Amino acid sequence: MSSFSSLCSTALLILALVSSGGISSAGNFNQDFYITWGDGRAKILNNGDLLTLSLDKASGSGFNSQNEYLFGKIDMQIKLVPGNSAGTVTAYYLRSEGSLWDEIDFEFLGNVSGEPYIVHTNVFGQGKGNREQQFYLWFDPTADFHTYSILWNPQRIIFSVDGTPIREFKNHESIGVPFPKNQPMRIHSSLWNADDWATRGGLVKTDWTQAPFTASYRNFNADACVWSSGASSCGSSSPTTSATNAWLSEELDSASQERLKWVQKNYMIYNYCTDAKRFPQGLPPECTATSES
């Protein structure tokens, strides 16, 4: 076979694998999500293009994805609660079921008018979390929609904002660190009152005269392996093969690594990997083996 023919055959094989692999879903909230709580405070609008969550003194609200995913690249555009949002938390995360659950968290901690939101991130493996990193943002997240993304593949989890990575959590199972890779997860989001801890450790309480508080969602997209009836839409072959879907083996290139360093240098305000007082017996093992530190 000529090198040209071989190249064509390889290209066709890759195309076939990609075509039979993960699901790319440009979302419609009516089709992709369902409202889980809030007694009418969560609303799907504009023929499924927009979803809003509201919080008042009586209740918050929330929604879940119809699908479960086992690895994926998940994007959601969110406009956070404007004005005095102190005491409120807007949570957007992936989570599995059971007592030894896996979870990948974005939580947005409100603040008084003019003060910055805190972006709180965490990763749970088999029910164990305590891997918090917190950031300020370099823009006002209440003035417009911004894209918050989770890349989850067998090697790493990358949290990104408008395409800029803010955190990478690598798979360090080889040194005994649980990594989410066997349990399918649903997307969850909720808006709720957490004024016992969310703003300045609970010192600033929710001002209910500002209620209702509202967060808005649009342009959901999932390039992902959908889990259904015990099987993955990416097939039974090893999901780590780069031909299946590019994101399944995606890693940060040098430009993205530089952007990650820029965020962590200028906007990170808490890193569990540098909190020696919290871990008197020694920092978690991934802290000395990864960019987490």
C-alpha positions as CSV (number, residue, x, y, z in Angstrom):
1,M,0.0,0.0,0.0
2,S,1.3,3.4,-0.9
3,S,2.0,5.9,1.9
4,F,-0.9,8.1,0.5
5,S,-3.3,5.2,0.6
6,S,-2.1,4.3,4.1
7,L,-2.7,7.8,5.2
8,C,-6.2,7.9,3.7
9,S,-7.0,4.6,5.4
10,T,-5.8,5.9,8.7
11,A,-7.9,9.1,8.3
12,L,-11.0,7.1,7.5
13,L,-10.5,4.9,10.6
14,I,-10.1,7.9,12.8
15,L,-13.2,9.4,11.3
16,A,-15.2,6.2,11.9
17,L,-14.0,6.0,15.5
18,V,-14.9,9.6,16.2
19,S,-18.3,9.2,14.5
20,S,-19.1,6.2,16.7
21,G,-17.7,7.8,19.8
22,G,-18.9,10.3,22.3
23,I,-22.0,12.4,21.9
24,S,-21.7,16.1,21.1
25,S,-24.7,17.8,22.4
26,A,-25.5,21.5,21.9
27,G,-28.0,21.7,24.6
28,N,-31.7,22.5,24.9
29,F,-32.7,22.8,28.5
30,N,-36.1,21.2,27.8
31,Q,-34.5,18.1,26.4
32,D,-31.2,17.9,28.4
33,F,-32.2,18.9,31.9
34,Y,-35.1,18.6,34.4
35,I,-35.9,20.9,37.4
36,T,-35.4,19.0,40.6
37,W,-36.6,21.4,43.3
38,G,-37.7,25.0,43.9
39,D,-41.5,24.9,43.6
40,G,-41.6,27.1,40.5
41,R,-38.4,29.1,41.2
42,A,-36.5,27.4,38.4
43,K,-37.7,28.3,34.9
44,I,-36.9,27.1,31.4
45,L,-37.5,29.9,28.9
46,N,-37.1,30.9,25.3
47,N,-38.0,27.5,23.9
48,G,-35.4,25.8,26.0
49,D,-32.5,28.2,25.2
50,L,-32.4,29.8,28.7
51,L,-32.8,28.5,32.3
52,T,-33.0,30.6,35.4
53,L,-32.7,29.7,39.0
54,S,-34.1,31.9,41.8
55,L,-33.6,32.1,45.5
56,D,-35.9,33.8,48.1
57,K,-36.2,33.4,51.9
58,A,-38.5,30.4,51.5
59,S,-36.4,28.3,49.1
60,G,-33.7,28.1,46.4
61,S,-33.9,25.9,43.3
62,G,-32.0,23.5,41.2
63,F,-31.8,21.3,38.1
64,N,-30.0,18.1,36.9
65,S,-29.0,16.7,33.6
66,Q,-31.1,13.9,32.0
67,N,-27.9,12.1,31.0
68,E,-25.1,10.6,33.0
69,Y,-21.6,11.0,31.7
70,L,-18.4,9.0,32.1
71,F,-15.8,11.5,30.9
72,G,-16.5,14.5,28.9
73,K,-15.9,18.2,28.0
74,I,-18.8,20.1,29.6
75,D,-19.5,23.8,28.9
76,M,-22.1,26.1,30.4
77,Q,-22.6,29.8,30.1
78,I,-23.7,31.3,33.4
79,K,-24.6,34.9,34.5
80,L,-24.3,35.0,38.2
81,V,-26.5,36.8,40.7
82,P,-25.9,40.5,40.4
83,G,-25.8,43.2,43.1
84,N,-25.6,42.2,46.8
85,S,-25.3,38.5,46.5
86,A,-23.7,37.9,49.9
87,G,-24.7,34.6,51.5
88,T,-25.7,33.0,48.2
89,V,-24.0,30.1,46.5
90,T,-24.5,29.1,42.9
91,A,-23.3,25.6,42.5
92,Y,-22.5,23.9,39.1
93,Y,-21.0,20.4,39.4
94,L,-20.8,16.8,38.3
95,R,-21.7,14.1,40.8
96,S,-22.2,10.4,41.0
97,E,-24.6,8.5,43.2
98,G,-23.9,6.5,46.4
99,S,-21.9,6.9,49.6
100,L,-18.5,6.7,47.9
101,W,-19.4,9.3,45.3
102,D,-17.2,11.2,42.8
103,E,-17.7,14.9,42.3
104,I,-16.2,17.8,40.3
105,D,-17.3,21.2,41.7
106,F,-17.6,24.8,40.7
107,E,-19.2,26.9,43.4
108,F,-19.7,30.6,43.1
109,L,-19.7,32.4,46.5
110,G,-21.6,35.7,46.4
111,N,-20.5,38.9,48.0
112,V,-21.7,42.4,48.8
113,S,-22.0,44.8,45.9
114,G,-18.7,45.8,44.5
115,E,-16.7,43.0,46.1
116,P,-15.5,40.1,44.0
117,Y,-17.2,36.7,43.7
118,I,-15.1,33.7,44.9
119,V,-14.9,30.7,42.6
120,H,-14.6,27.7,44.8
121,T,-13.4,24.4,43.2
122,N,-13.2,20.9,44.6
123,V,-12.7,17.3,43.5
124,F,-14.1,14.3,45.3
125,G,-12.9,10.7,44.7
126,Q,-14.8,7.9,46.4
127,G,-16.4,10.2,48.8
128,K,-13.3,12.1,49.8
129,G,-12.9,15.8,49.0
130,N,-11.0,18.4,50.9
131,R,-9.2,19.5,47.7
132,E,-10.4,23.1,47.6
133,Q,-8.8,25.8,45.5
134,Q,-10.4,29.3,45.4
135,F,-10.0,32.1,42.9
136,Y,-11.2,35.6,42.2
137,L,-12.2,36.3,38.6
138,W,-10.6,38.9,36.3
139,F,-14.1,40.3,35.2
140,D,-17.5,40.9,36.7
141,P,-19.3,37.6,36.3
142,T,-22.7,39.2,36.9
143,A,-22.6,41.7,34.0
144,D,-22.8,39.1,31.2
145,F,-22.7,35.4,30.5
146,H,-19.3,33.6,30.8
147,T,-18.4,30.0,29.9
148,Y,-17.4,27.7,32.8
149,S,-16.0,24.4,31.6
150,I,-15.0,21.0,33.0
151,L,-12.7,18.7,31.0
152,W,-12.8,15.3,32.5
153,N,-10.8,12.5,31.0
154,P,-8.9,9.5,32.4
155,Q,-5.7,11.4,32.9
156,R,-6.9,14.8,34.3
157,I,-9.6,17.2,35.2
158,I,-9.3,20.8,34.0
159,F,-11.5,23.7,35.2
160,S,-11.6,26.6,32.7
161,V,-13.3,30.0,32.5
162,D,-13.9,31.4,29.0
163,G,-11.3,29.0,27.7
164,T,-8.6,29.9,30.3
165,P,-7.6,27.1,32.6
166,I,-7.7,27.9,36.3
167,R,-7.0,24.5,37.7
168,E,-5.7,21.1,36.7
169,F,-6.2,18.0,38.9
170,K,-4.2,15.0,37.5
171,N,-4.8,11.3,37.9
172,H,-2.4,10.2,40.7
173,E,-3.9,6.8,41.4
174,S,-0.3,5.4,41.2
175,I,0.4,7.1,44.6
176,G,-2.9,6.1,46.1
177,V,-5.0,9.2,45.3
178,P,-8.6,8.3,44.3
179,F,-9.5,9.7,40.8
180,P,-13.0,9.8,39.3
181,K,-13.0,7.3,36.5
182,N,-15.5,4.5,37.1
183,Q,-18.7,6.2,38.3
184,P,-20.9,8.0,35.8
185,M,-21.9,11.5,36.9
186,R,-24.9,13.8,36.3
187,I,-24.6,17.6,35.9
188,H,-26.2,19.4,38.8
189,S,-26.8,23.1,39.5
190,S,-28.5,24.9,42.3
191,L,-28.8,28.4,43.9
192,W,-29.2,28.3,47.6
193,N,-28.6,30.2,50.8
194,A,-25.4,29.4,52.6
195,D,-24.9,32.6,54.7
196,D,-23.6,30.5,57.6
197,W,-20.3,30.1,55.7
198,A,-20.3,31.5,52.1
199,T,-19.3,35.1,52.6
200,R,-16.4,36.0,54.8
201,G,-16.8,32.7,56.7
202,G,-20.4,33.5,57.5
203,L,-19.9,37.0,58.9
204,V,-21.9,38.6,56.1
205,K,-25.5,37.4,56.0
206,T,-28.0,37.3,53.1
207,D,-30.0,40.6,52.7
208,W,-33.4,39.2,52.0
209,T,-34.7,42.7,51.0
210,Q,-32.7,42.1,47.7
211,A,-34.6,38.8,47.0
212,P,-35.3,37.2,44.7
213,F,-31.8,36.4,43.6
214,T,-31.5,35.0,40.1
215,A,-28.7,33.2,38.1
216,S,-29.1,32.5,34.4
217,Y,-27.8,29.7,32.2
218,R,-27.5,29.2,28.4
219,N,-25.5,27.5,25.7
220,F,-24.9,24.2,27.4
221,N,-22.7,21.9,25.4
222,A,-21.4,18.4,26.1
223,D,-18.8,16.5,24.1
224,A,-19.0,13.4,26.2
225,C,-19.4,9.7,26.7
226,V,-23.1,9.2,27.7
227,W,-23.6,6.4,30.2
228,S,-26.9,4.4,29.7
229,S,-28.0,1.0,30.7
230,G,-24.5,0.1,31.9
231,A,-22.7,1.0,28.7
232,S,-20.9,4.0,27.4
233,S,-21.7,5.8,24.1
234,C,-18.0,5.7,23.5
235,G,-18.0,2.0,23.1
236,S,-16.3,-0.8,25.0
237,S,-12.8,-0.2,23.7
238,S,-10.4,1.7,25.8
239,P,-11.5,5.3,26.2
240,T,-8.0,6.5,26.4
241,T,-7.3,6.0,22.7
242,S,-6.8,9.5,21.2
243,A,-8.7,8.6,18.0
244,T,-12.0,8.1,19.8
245,N,-12.4,11.8,20.8
246,A,-9.6,14.4,21.0
247,W,-10.7,15.5,24.5
248,L,-10.3,12.0,25.9
249,S,-6.5,12.5,25.7
250,E,-6.4,16.3,25.8
251,E,-3.8,18.0,28.0
252,L,-2.7,21.6,28.5
253,D,-0.3,22.8,25.8
254,S,2.5,25.3,26.6
255,A,0.3,28.4,26.0
256,S,-2.5,27.0,28.3
257,Q,0.1,26.1,31.0
258,E,1.2,29.7,30.9
259,R,-2.3,31.0,31.2
260,L,-2.9,28.6,34.1
261,K,0.2,29.9,35.9
262,W,-1.0,33.5,35.3
263,V,-4.4,32.8,36.9
264,Q,-2.8,30.9,39.9
265,K,-0.3,33.7,40.4
266,N,-2.7,36.6,40.2
267,Y,-6.1,35.3,41.2
268,M,-5.8,32.2,43.4
269,I,-6.7,33.1,47.0
270,Y,-6.7,29.6,48.6
271,N,-4.9,26.3,47.8
272,Y,-5.3,23.3,50.0
273,C,-1.8,22.2,48.9
274,T,-0.2,25.1,50.7
275,D,-2.3,24.9,53.9
276,A,0.1,23.1,56.2
277,K,-1.9,24.0,59.3
278,R,-4.8,22.1,57.9
279,F,-2.7,19.0,57.3
280,P,-0.4,18.6,60.4
281,Q,0.4,15.0,59.4
282,G,1.6,16.2,56.0
283,L,0.1,17.6,52.8
284,P,-1.9,15.2,50.6
285,P,0.4,13.2,48.3
286,E,-0.8,14.8,45.1
287,C,0.4,18.2,46.4
288,T,4.0,17.2,45.9
289,A,3.5,15.3,42.7
290,T,1.4,17.7,40.6
291,S,0.6,21.3,39.6
292,E,-1.9,21.3,42.4
293,S,0.8,22.9,44.5
